[in-house]
Amino acid sequence: MRGFQGESFGPGSVSTMTKHFPGGGPQRDGEDPHFAYGREQVYPGGQFELHLTPFEKVFAAGGRQIMPYYGMPVGTEYEEVGFGFNKSVLTGLLRERFGFDGIVCTDWGLITDNEIMGQPFPARAWGVEHLTPAERMQKILDAGADQFGGEACVDLLLELVASGAVSEARLDVSARRLLREKFALGLFENPYVDAAAADAIVGSAEFRAAGEDAQRRSIAVLSNGGALPFTAGARLYVEGIDATVAGAYGQVVATPGEADLAILRLQAPYEQRATMFENFFHAGSLDFAPEVIAHVAEVAASVPTVVDVFLDRPAILAPIVEAADAVVADWGVSPAALLDVLSGAAPAQGRLPFDVPRSMAAVEASRPDVPFDTADPLFRFGHGLSL
């Protein structure tokens, strides 16, 4: 946030929006509140306050904008409606307790039904599904929000004002916040950017090098039976890595039987859902499919094997660790960054940002609002080996 806004807020800044208030982690059964089956946010461990900690630091550092989440709190002192409609959260907690007078923009699509990727999706009006679109808009304004994310229903707002349901004075409060931000950024005096200059700054060699270095430093070696680092020029069998890239580190071969080392890249598992949009959110079981585990075991039976897993979710890695000589975790890195670490050209420095559970049973028994609550994890938060 400081990197975008700078030491002081002004014409050289990018105003940042922090989301999702008041924390989006504790979803019932780990489901996503973009969808009705994931609308409930629950706190069986009584840890609502813990999830506010990052926002307290944002406010202290000068955060300018907040986006509340889709979820609706269940079993707390707060109204059981989605956070974008929730006056007890947006006014009582955000505005009054934390003193936040910046811009509040709702998450997308709270008011009207729409179509996403060719499929109809209802408004994410959790807890207020029974209200009309106009009544939802009125409730959002009464809750304390300033902008309706992803909506184009200007006619509803005009009708609310014309009927007297929403006063012009209420609109002035939000308009003042939005215009104040634009004036502070100097957008009325200088509304255009220099695209060529922006590309030269964001895409500078220095920034690209820093990004590549961050990728290498993030890679976490979770287990290593001696295959890492591998020797330069080794015969490599690779899956999920372009052979041209791998060829800079060794001799790429066509089968595991010809190789000195196999390197397999996997994606953390997720369940296929009914629509393409749902499948962007990677939900459901964290267990690898039996055929994936069998394939890793088959390759590992013929050659020392390194498995790299893109851990966008804390996958159940126990069967992979049992089969492979080494297991590595990444969170979105290039093949070259990965091979730099596996070959020893760059040091292994990454550490796990969460526990890796030992089983789905442990996941299902854990409380969604309590950190590090899975029993006997396979790898603990902060785990990572050096090479």
C-alpha positions in Angstrom: 0.0 0.0 0.0 2.8 2.4 0.8 4.5 1.5 -2.4 1.4 2.6 -4.4 0.6 5.7 -2.3 4.1 6.9 -1.4 5.2 8.7 1.7 2.4 11.2 1.4 -0.8 11.1 -0.6 -1.0 13.3 -3.7 -0.7 13.6 -7.5 2.0 11.0 -7.6 0.0 8.4 -5.7 -2.2 5.5 -6.7 -5.1 5.3 -4.2 -5.3 1.8 -2.8 -8.5 -0.2 -2.0 -8.0 -2.9 0.7 -10.3 -5.9 0.7 -12.2 -7.7 2.0 -13.4 -6.1 5.3 -13.7 -7.5 8.0 -11.7 -10.5 6.7 -12.8 -13.2 4.2 -11.1 -16.3 5.6 -13.7 -18.0 7.9 -16.1 -19.3 5.3 -18.3 -22.3 6.3 -16.8 -25.5 4.8 -14.2 -23.3 3.0 -16.7 -22.4 0.2 -16.6 -19.1 -1.6 -19.2 -16.4 -1.0 -19.5 -15.5 -4.6 -22.0 -18.3 -4.6 -25.1 -18.9 -2.4 -23.6 -22.2 -1.0 -20.7 -20.2 0.4 -22.5 -17.2 1.8 -22.1 -17.9 5.5 -19.0 -16.6 7.4 -18.7 -18.4 10.7 -16.6 -18.0 13.9 -16.8 -21.2 16.0 -13.6 -20.3 17.7 -14.7 -16.8 18.6 -11.9 -15.2 16.7 -13.8 -12.4 14.8 -11.4 -9.8 16.3 -8.3 -11.6 15.1 -9.3 -11.1 11.5 -9.4 -7.3 12.0 -5.7 -7.1 12.8 -4.5 -6.5 9.2 -7.0 -3.8 8.7 -5.9 -2.0 11.9 -2.4 -1.8 10.3 -3.9 -0.6 7.0 -5.7 2.2 8.8 -2.6 3.2 10.7 -0.6 3.4 7.5 -3.1 5.6 5.7 -5.3 3.3 3.7 -7.8 5.2 1.5 -10.4 2.8 0.4 -12.1 -0.4 1.7 -14.1 -3.1 0.0 -16.4 -5.2 2.3 -16.8 -8.9 1.5 -19.8 -10.8 0.1 -20.1 -13.1 3.1 -22.7 -12.7 5.9 -21.6 -13.2 9.5 -23.4 -15.9 11.4 -23.6 -16.3 15.1 -21.9 -13.0 16.0 -23.1 -9.7 17.4 -23.4 -8.3 13.9 -26.5 -8.4 11.6 -26.7 -11.6 9.6 -26.6 -9.9 6.2 -23.8 -9.6 3.6 -21.1 -7.2 4.8 -21.9 -4.7 2.0 -25.4 -4.3 3.4 -24.3 -4.4 7.0 -24.7 -1.2 8.9 -23.4 -2.7 12.1 -20.1 -3.5 10.3 -19.7 -0.6 7.9 -20.9 2.2 10.2 -20.6 0.7 13.6 -17.3 -1.1 13.2 -15.5 0.6 10.2 -16.7 4.2 10.5 -17.2 4.6 14.2 -14.9 2.2 16.0 -12.0 2.6 13.5 -12.8 6.2 12.5 -12.4 5.4 8.8 -13.7 8.3 6.6 -12.3 7.0 3.3 -14.2 5.5 0.4 -16.2 2.2 0.8 -16.9 0.4 -2.4 -19.1 -2.7 -2.3 -18.0 -5.9 -4.0 -19.4 -6.6 -7.4 -23.1 -7.4 -8.1 -24.9 -7.0 -4.8 -28.0 -5.3 -6.3 -29.0 -6.8 -9.7 -28.8 -10.2 -11.2 -26.4 -10.6 -14.1 -24.8 -13.0 -16.5 -21.2 -14.2 -16.1 -19.5 -16.2 -18.8 -22.8 -17.0 -20.4 -24.4 -18.2 -17.2 -27.1 -16.4 -15.2 -26.0 -15.5 -11.7 -28.2 -14.0 -9.0 -27.1 -10.8 -7.1 -24.9 -11.7 -4.1 -27.6 -10.2 -1.8 -26.9 -12.6 1.0 -29.4 -12.3 3.8 -31.5 -9.7 1.9 -32.5 -11.9 -1.1 -36.1 -11.0 -0.3 -35.5 -7.3 -0.9 -36.1 -5.6 -4.3 -33.0 -4.2 -6.1 -34.1 -0.7 -5.1 -34.4 -1.8 -1.4 -31.0 -3.4 -1.6 -29.5 -0.2 -2.9 -31.1 1.8 -0.1 -29.8 -0.7 2.5 -26.3 -0.4 1.1 -26.4 3.4 1.3 -27.8 3.2 4.8 -25.0 0.8 5.8 -22.4 3.5 4.9 -21.0 2.5 1.5 -20.2 5.1 -1.2 -20.0 3.1 -4.4 -21.9 0.2 -5.9 -19.3 -2.2 -7.3 -20.1 -3.6 -10.8 -23.6 -2.0 -11.1 -25.0 0.2 -13.8 -28.5 0.7 -12.4 -28.5 4.5 -12.2 -32.3 4.6 -12.7 -32.8 2.9 -9.3 -30.9 5.6 -7.5 -32.8 8.3 -9.3 -36.1 6.7 -8.3 -35.0 6.4 -4.7 -34.1 10.1 -4.6 -37.3 11.2 -6.4 -39.4 9.2 -4.0 -37.6 10.7 -0.9 -36.4 7.2 0.2 -32.8 8.5 -0.1 -32.0 12.2 0.5 -29.6 14.2 -1.7 -27.8 15.1 1.5 -26.9 11.4 1.9 -25.6 11.3 -1.7 -23.5 14.4 -1.0 -21.7 12.6 1.8 -20.4 9.9 -0.6 -19.9 12.2 -3.5 -17.7 14.4 -1.3 -15.5 11.4 -0.4 -15.2 10.4 -4.1 -14.5 13.9 -5.4 -12.0 14.6 -2.5 -10.0 11.6 -3.6 -9.9 12.8 -7.2 -8.9 16.3 -6.2 -6.1 15.0 -3.9 -4.8 12.9 -6.8 -4.8 15.9 -9.1 -7.0 14.2 -11.6 -9.0 17.3 -12.5 -5.8 19.2 -13.4 -4.1 16.3 -15.1 -6.5 13.5 -16.0 -4.3 11.5 -18.4 -1.3 9.3 -18.0 1.7 9.0 -20.2 1.3 5.3 -21.3 4.9 5.1 -22.6 6.3 6.5 -19.4 4.2 4.1 -17.3 5.4 1.1 -19.3 9.0 2.2 -18.9 8.6 2.6 -15.1 6.5 -0.6 -14.4 8.4 -2.7 -16.9 11.9 -1.4 -16.1 14.8 -3.8 -15.9 15.3 -3.1 -12.3 11.7 -3.9 -11.4 11.6 -7.0 -13.5 14.8 -8.2 -11.8 13.3 -7.6 -8.4 10.2 -9.6 -9.4 12.2 -12.5 -10.7 14.3 -12.4 -7.5 11.1 -12.5 -5.4 9.9 -15.5 -7.3 13.1 -17.4 -6.6 13.1 -16.4 -2.9 9.5 -17.6 -2.5 10.1 -21.2 -3.5 9.9 -23.5 -0.5 11.7 -26.9 -0.4 9.5 -29.1 1.8 11.3 -32.4 1.6 14.6 -33.6 0.0 16.0 -37.1 0.0 19.2 -36.0 -1.7 18.1 -35.3 -5.2 18.5 -31.5 -4.8 20.4 -29.6 -5.9 20.8 -31.4 -9.1 24.0 -31.4 -11.1 24.3 -29.1 -14.1 24.0 -31.0 -17.4 22.1 -33.9 -15.8 19.6 -35.8 -18.0 16.2 -34.3 -17.1 12.7 -35.7 -17.7 10.2 -32.8 -17.2 6.5 -32.4 -17.1 4.9 -29.0 -16.9 8.1 -27.3 -17.9 9.0 -26.2 -21.5 11.8 -28.3 -22.8 13.6 -25.3 -24.2 13.7 -23.7 -20.7 14.8 -27.0 -19.1 17.5 -27.4 -21.8 19.4 -24.5 -20.3 19.9 -26.6 -17.1 20.5 -30.1 -18.4 19.8 -32.5 -21.3 16.1 -33.0 -21.7 15.1 -36.6 -22.4 11.8 -38.1 -23.5 11.2 -40.8 -20.9 11.8 -41.2 -17.1 13.9 -44.3 -17.9 16.5 -42.2 -19.8 16.8 -39.6 -17.1 19.0 -38.9 -14.1 16.2 -36.8 -12.6 12.5 -36.2 -13.2 10.9 -32.9 -12.4 7.1 -32.8 -12.3 5.0 -29.7 -11.8 1.5 -30.1 -10.3 -1.4 -27.9 -9.5 -3.0 -28.2 -6.1 -6.3 -30.1 -6.5 -9.8 -28.7 -6.5 -13.2 -30.0 -7.4 -14.8 -29.3 -10.8 -18.0 -27.3 -10.3 -21.0 -26.7 -12.5 -19.9 -23.5 -14.3 -16.7 -22.1 -15.7 -16.9 -19.1 -13.3 -17.2 -21.3 -10.3 -14.1 -23.2 -11.4 -12.0 -20.0 -11.1 -12.3 -20.3 -7.3 -10.7 -23.7 -6.7 -12.9 -25.2 -4.0 -13.7 -28.6 -2.5 -11.4 -31.5 -1.6 -7.7 -30.9 -1.2 -6.9 -34.6 -2.0 -5.0 -35.4 -5.2 -6.9 -37.7 -7.6 -5.7 -41.3 -7.3 -4.4 -41.3 -10.9 -2.2 -38.3 -10.2 -0.7 -40.0 -7.1 -0.2 -43.2 -9.2 1.6 -41.4 -11.9 4.0 -39.7 -9.5 4.7 -43.1 -7.9 5.3 -44.7 -11.3 7.8 -42.0 -12.4 9.5 -42.1 -9.0 9.9 -45.8 -9.1 12.2 -45.5 -12.2 14.1 -42.3 -11.4 14.7 -39.9 -8.6 11.8 -37.5 -8.8 11.2 -33.9 -7.7 7.6 -32.7 -7.5 6.8 -29.0 -7.5 3.2 -28.1 -6.4 1.6 -24.8 -7.1 0.0 -24.4 -3.6 -2.7 -21.9 -4.3 -4.5 -24.2 -1.8 -2.9 -26.2 1.1 -3.0 -29.5 -0.7 -2.8 -32.9 1.0 0.8 -33.7 0.1 1.4 -36.8 2.2 1.1 -39.3 -0.7 3.3 -37.1 -2.9 6.0 -36.7 -0.2 5.9 -40.5 0.3 6.5 -41.2 -3.4 8.8 -38.5 -4.5 12.5 -37.9 -3.6 11.8 -34.2 -3.1 8.8 -31.9 -2.9 8.8 -28.2 -3.5 6.0 -25.6 -3.1 5.5 -22.5 -5.2 2.9 -19.7 -5.4 3.2 -18.8 -9.0 6.8 -18.8 -10.4 8.3 -19.2 -13.8 10.0 -22.4 -14.8 13.4 -20.6 -14.9 13.0 -19.4 -11.3 12.1 -22.9 -10.2 15.1 -24.5 -12.0 17.4 -21.8 -10.6 16.5 -23.0 -7.1 16.4 -26.8 -7.9 19.8 -26.6 -9.6 21.4 -24.6 -6.8 22.0 -21.5 -9.0 19.9 -19.6 -6.4 19.5 -20.5 -2.7 16.3 -22.1 -1.4 14.9 -19.5 1.0 11.1 -19.9 0.8 9.0 -20.8 3.8 5.4 -22.0 4.1 2.8 -19.2 4.7 0.4 -21.8 6.2 0.3 -25.3 7.7 0.0 -28.1 5.2 -2.6 -30.5 6.6 -2.0 -34.3 6.8 -5.5 -35.3 5.7 -8.9 -34.0 4.7 -10.3 -35.3 8.0 -8.0 -32.9 9.8 -9.2 -30.0 7.6 -12.9 -30.8 8.1 -12.3 -31.0 11.9 -10.6 -27.6 12.0 -12.3 -24.3 12.8 -12.4 -21.8 9.9 -11.7 -18.7 12.0 -8.8 -20.2 14.0 -5.3 -20.2 12.5 -3.1 -23.3 12.7 -6.1 -25.4 13.9 -5.5 -28.6 11.9 -4.3 -31.5 14.1 -0.8 -32.9 13.4 0.0 -31.0 10.1 2.4 -32.6 7.7 4.4 -29.3 7.5 4.1 -26.4 9.8 3.8 -22.7 8.9 7.3 -21.4 8.3 8.7 -24.7 7.2 11.3 -24.7 4.4 14.6 -26.4 3.8 17.9 -24.9 2.6 19.9 -26.6 -0.2 
